[in-house]
């Protein structure tokens, strides 16, 4: 007897429908699993047999052939356990074969027949819905992850028995009530760090606000303990709220990477990734045998924070250049090739020298000129050129730290950032982008027209500072963000001057 169950396989952050075909013929017992299964899929035979037996079902003692079609697509993970078990039950007439029609099935089976969650549930369900599937039966552990997906009925099951009884109509599972995205966004946790706790650093706070408003890259250079890391960790609290599409994109990547905790719903807080400086190239950019997403993709629509920037390997930092420019990364391996979104803000911090006190007002630097030069040269010019805002921080005087008056809170700054981002969305929507930093060089002159007086100021700055064409266009984008924060109708010379100010730190350290 032949039966077919519908499942789905991951390909990058997308799903591909897979038909699990089971044929039971006469002869001595043998189970053959074909269709390019990896080790985890091949091991399903050792999970499915005891799971069926311990759930009260009979495992056929005949020749069983299971084909995962299309046969030329690599199948990975344990998500095929449930469709394999149910297709065997249908082929052996323990459940009606027609009960499997039109419903997507995936889930990992324990030996006692209970269902465990799998990675990639959200992209699997989204892809199946887009291909016309109207119902999905999945582990209860993955139910919250897909709670905001509209246009498909979700049935969460806790065991093989529950799944089979639902399909036969013996004990139907209640369809999960989907939750609107706005409701999920209202439930997001509060940011762990607040700008009201930051003392001093007026210039850095201003740069942080501009970076959040326009999605610009930011570099902070300063002595140890000046607050660079705390400032960076305040960014999620002032960044604009994610749209539904941004939340789905972020959650898909984290789901594929297997980083969503059990019973985790849609991610509504922008990601903030802080890889250690010992992170390898595949860990940061993506890779491994299965071409998994790296930290820069996990930071999509959020922040990639690199603390102590010169401590990262030079090859790793140079690999960031293309993703920062293109907004995506393509990971190619012998066994897999995937493209992941990587439209994130790069925020980095570093000391000005190995001892950390070069140029400090409070302590004398003990490094030689050669040591300082060698330390700074770990950061290449092309990478610096892609960082829109570069600011210095110094130690805050004790008298300023002890002041009782509180600084402006993250909520107050976020209100300005949100208003500026809304103006950008309205202006940039025809171009298919959402913030000023995403504008390409060809878009800049069309989207951000420069009045004659502002253009004259920028031309003088470029000539005097010997800036590149990339720096020229990025200054215009930063100036437009400053204008958006001030609710100005057009870019003024003052906006250009402030934007140029954030490109001069390399003149002090790297171009001496």
N, C-alpha and C positions, 0 to 999 in steps of 0.2 A: 504494500500500500504506500502511496506517495502523499505527502502533505507539505505545505509551504507556509512558513511564518515570515513576517516582515520585521526586519531590524535595520540598524544603521551603523555605519563605520565612520570613524573620524578621519578627515583628511585636512590637516592644518586646523583651522578654526571652523571648518565646514563639515557637514555630514553628507554621506553618500548612502542611499538606500541599498540594503542588502537583503536578498531573498535566501532564507535558510530552508533549503530543500532536503527533506528526509525520505529515504526509501528503505522499506523493510522487506527483505526477500527471504525465502527459505534457505536452509543450510545451517552450518555450524556458526555459533556466535562469533561475530567479528564487527568491530566498529571502526569505520573508515571516515576520517574527516578531511575534506579537500577544499581548495579555494584560497590558497596562500594564507593559512593561519599562522600566527606567531606562536611562541611557546605557551603563552597564557591561554590562547584559544585552544591549542592542542590539549592542554591539561584539563579543559572543561569536561572531557569524558570521565575524568577521575572525580569531578565534583558532581556532575549530573547524575551518575548512577546511584551513589549513596543518597543524594538529595531526593531522588524519586522514591527510592526504597523506604527512606525514613519518613516520607510524606504519605505513605500508604499506597503508592502506585507500583505497578509491575514494570520492570525493565525487560523488554523483549529479549529472548534468548535466541535471536536469529541474526542474520547478516544485515547490518545497518550501515547505510551510506549517507553521509551528510555533506551537502555541497553548499558552500557560501558563495553565492553569485552576486556581482560579477567575479569570476574566478581570477582575473588578472589584477585585482585590487588587494593590497596587503590588509589583512584583518588583524587588529591588535586589541589586547586587553581582555577582561573577563566579562564584558557586557553581553556577550553572546550566550552565556549560560542559560538564561531564561528562555529565549526563543528556541534554542536547541532542545531543551527539556520539553517545552510545550509542543514542538513539532513532532517529537518522538511519541508523546501521548496521543497526538492526533493521528499519526500514521499507524499506531497500534489500536486505534478505535477506543481509547480510554476517555477521550473527549471528541466532540464532533469536529471534523476537519474544517468545516465552514466557519466555526467559531473564531478562527484565527484571521479571517479576512478583514482587511481595512484597518487593522490596529497595529501600531508600532510597539515592539516589545524589546526591552533591554534590561539587564540587571545581572548581578553576580550572585550565584547560589552558594550558601554554606552547606556543609554536609548534612545538617539537620533540616534542610529545605527552606530556611529563612533567606530573605533577599537582602543583599548589601548594596549600598550606593556605589556608583561608578563615576569616573571623571568624564567630563564632556557632556553631561546631560543637557545643558542648555543649548549648545550648538546642534546636538542631535535632534532635539525637539523642534528648534527653529527651522532647520533644514527640511525635516519631514513635513512640517506645516506648509512650507513654501512649495513643496512638491505634491501637495494635495491630500496629505494624510490628515484625517479629522479626529483621530483618537490615539492616545498613548497609554500603555500600561507599564509603569516603572516602579522602582523601589521607593518606599515611603521616604527614605532618607534623602532622595533627590527632589521630592515634591516641591519644597519651598523654592528651590533654585529656579523652577520653571513657573512659579506662581503668577508672574506678570505677563506670561505669553498669552496673547489673545488669538482666537481663531482655531483652537484645538482643545478637545476634552481630555483632561488629565485624570487618570485613575491610579492612585498610589496603593501598592500592595506590599504586604510585609512577608509573604512567603509564597512558595510555589503553589501550595494548596489554595490560598486566597486568589491567586491569579487564575488558576484553573477553574475554580468555582465561579469566579466572575465571568469568565468567557462562556461557560456553559449556562449561565443564568441561574445557577443554584443559589448563590449568594452574591448578588451584584454589589460592586464597590461604588460608594457614592462619588460622583464626579467632584473633583476639587473645585472650590469656589476661587476663581482667579482674583488677584488683588490689583487694583489700578496702581500704576507707577507712582502717581502723586501721593497715594497713601503710604507706599513704601518709603518715599523720599522724606515724608514727615517723621518717619520712625528712625531716621539715620542717627547714629550716635554723635554726641558733641565732640568737637576737636579736643585733643589732649593738651595742646599748647595754645596759649592766648597771648596776643601782642601786648596786652595790658601789663604783663609780667616782665616785659623787656624794658630795661632802663637805658636811656640814652640812645645812641646809634641812630640819630635822626636821618642821616643820609642813607644808611642801609635800609631803614624802614621804608623810606620813600621808594628806593629801588625795588624793594620787595612788592610794594603795592603796584608799581608799574608792570613788573614781571607778571604778577597774577592777572592784571587787567588785560594784558595783550598776549599772554602765553609766551613771553620772551625768556631766553636762557639768561642765567645770572651766575656771576662769579664773585665771591667775597674773599678778599685777601686781608689778613690781619693777624695780630699777635694771638697766642694761645689764651683762651678764656675770655675773649672779647665778645662772645655771644653769637658767633657765626652759625654754629649748629642749632642753637635754640631758635634763631631767626628763621632758618630753613624749615624747622619743624613746625613753625607757625603758619607756613604756607597753606596747608589744607584748610585751615580755619578761615582764610580770607579769599580763597578761590571761588569762582562762581559755581552755582549748583550744576550738576550734570543733567543733561537732557535725557530722555528715555533712550534715544538711540546711543548716546555715549555710554550710558549704564549697561546696555546690552552688549556693546562692543567690549567694554572692560571685563564684564563677567564672563563672556565667552572665552577670552584669553586665559583668565585665571582658572576657569573650569577645565579647559584643555590641559593646562599645566598641572592639574590636580591639587590646586592650592586653596580651593574653597572648603572651609570646615564643614562637617556634617550638619545637615539641616540649615544651611546658609542660604538666605534668599538673595535677590538681586543686589549687587553692590551699588550703593547710592553715594558713597564717599569716594572722592577722587583718590586714586592710589598714590602712595608715597613710598617709594622703594629706596632702600639704603644698603646696597651691596658692600661687603667688606672690601678693602683695597687688595686683598689676595684673590679676589674673584677672577676666574679664568675667562678667556675670550668666549667660549661657548656659553658660559654662565651669564655673561653680560649681553652678548649679542643674540644668542640662541644657537642650538646645535644638539650634539649628542647623536647617537645612532638613529633616533627617531625624529630628529629635527624639531625639538621642542622649543617653545618661546623662551627668550632670555629676559634679563631684567629690564632692558630698554622697552620691550614689548609689554611686559607686566606693568610698566609705568605709563602705558598708553592713556591719554586724556588726564594724566596726573603729573607727578614729579619724580624724576630720577635724581637722587641726591648723592653726589660723590664727595664724601668728606675726606680731607687730606689728599687732594687731587694728585699731587706729584708722586704719591706712593703707589699709584696704580701702574701696572706695566705699560710701557710706551705703546706696545702693539695693541693693547686693549683700548687705550684712549684713542688711538688713530682709527680704530675700527668704528668708533662712534660717528665719525665725520659724515659718512654717507647717510646713515639713518636720520641724523639730525637735519640733514638737508632735504631728504626725500619724504620723511614721515612714515616709512615702512622699512622692513628688513626682509630679505629673501635668504632663507637658510637652505643650503643644498648639501645633501649627503648621498652616499651610494644607494642607500635604501629608501630615502625619502627626500622630498623637496617641498618646502612650505613657505608661504609669504605671510608675515604677521605685521599688523599695524604697529607703528612706533611713534605716534605723534605726541611726544611728551615734552615737558620743560626740563632742560638740564640745569640743575642748580648745583654748584660746586663751591667748595671752600678750601682754603690752603693758607699756610703760613708763608711769609715773604722770604724765608730762608730756613736752613736746617734747624737752627736754634730757636727760630720763631720771632726774633725781636729786631730784625733789620728795619730801620726807620721808626722804631718805637720811641715814644716820648718818656717812657717810664723805666726802661732797661736798655743797657748797651748790648748791641749785637756782638757776639764773639766769633762769628764766622769770617773766614777769609773771602776776598772777592772771588777767588776761583771756586770756592765751595758754593757761594751764592749763585754764581753763574751756572754751575753744573746742576744745581737744584732746580733753578727756574727753567733750564732748557729741557727738562723732562716734559714740559708743556709746549707743544709745537705752535708755530704761528697760525697755520690753517685751522687748528682747533680753537685758538683764541679768537680768530676772525668770526667764528660761528657763535660766539657768546655776545649777546646784544648789550648786556649791562654788566659793568665791571666796577666794583666799589671797594673801598678800603674800610676796615674797622680797626679801632684802637681800644685799649683798655678804658673802661668807664671809671671816672674818679669816684672814690668812696662817698664823697659828699652828694653826688648825683644819685648813687645807689640808695642812700639813706633817705632821700626825699619821700615824703608821705604821699604826695599827689600821684595818682595813677596815670599811666600813659593811655593813649587811645586804644580801645579794645579791638579785638579781631572783628566783632560784629559791626562796629562802626566803619572799619576799613572795608569790610566785605560788602556793605551796602553801596559804597562808591564803585567798587570793582564790578559788582553785579550790574549797576547802571551803565558803566562804561562798556561792559561786554554786550549788553542788550543793544547799544548803539552800533556796535561792530556787527552783530548778527544781522541787524536790519540793513546795513550797508553792504555786507559781504555775501548775503544769501544768494544773489544771482551767480556769484563765482563759485558757490559750493563749499565755502569755508566758513569758519565761525569766529576766528580771531585774527588780529593783525599779523601776528608772527607767521601764520600759515600762508600768507600771500607770497606768491613766487615773484621773481624779478620782473617778469613780463606784466604782472598785475599791478605792480607798485605805482607806476606813473598814471595808470587809468583809475585806480581806486583811491590813491592818496595824492591828489594834485597839489603842487607846491606853488603858492603865490610868489611873485617875482622877488619880493624882499627876503622871504625865507630861503628861496633857492640861492640867492646871492650869498647869504650867510653860510649855507651848507657848502657852496663851492669854495669859499675861502678856507673853511675848516678842512676840507678834503685836501686841498693843495698844501696847507701848512703842516698837517699831520701825516701826509703821505698815506692816506687811507685807500684801501682797495675798493673795487666796485661792489663787492659783497658788503663791506662796511657801509658804503654809501646808501645802498638800498635798506639796510637794516636800521640805519639812523632815521631814515624817513618813516619806517614802520614804528619805531619807538616814539618818534615825535608825534605820530598820529595817535598813539595810545595815550600820550600825555594830554593831547588836545581832547580826547574822548573823556578822560578823567575830569577835565576842567569844563566839559560841556561846551567846548569851543566849536564853532562851525567849520573852521579850517585851521591848518597848521600855521602857527605864527613864528617869527624869528626866535622868540623866547623858548618855544618848544624845541626848535632845532638846537639851540645852544645847550639846553639841559640834556638832550639826547647825545650830543657830542661829548659832553662832560663825562658820560658813562663809557666812553671809548678811549679815554686818555690814560688809564692806569698802566697799560702796557708800555706807554712812552716812559714811565718812571722805572719800571722793573725790567722789561724785556728788550727795550730798544735804547739802552744807555750807550 
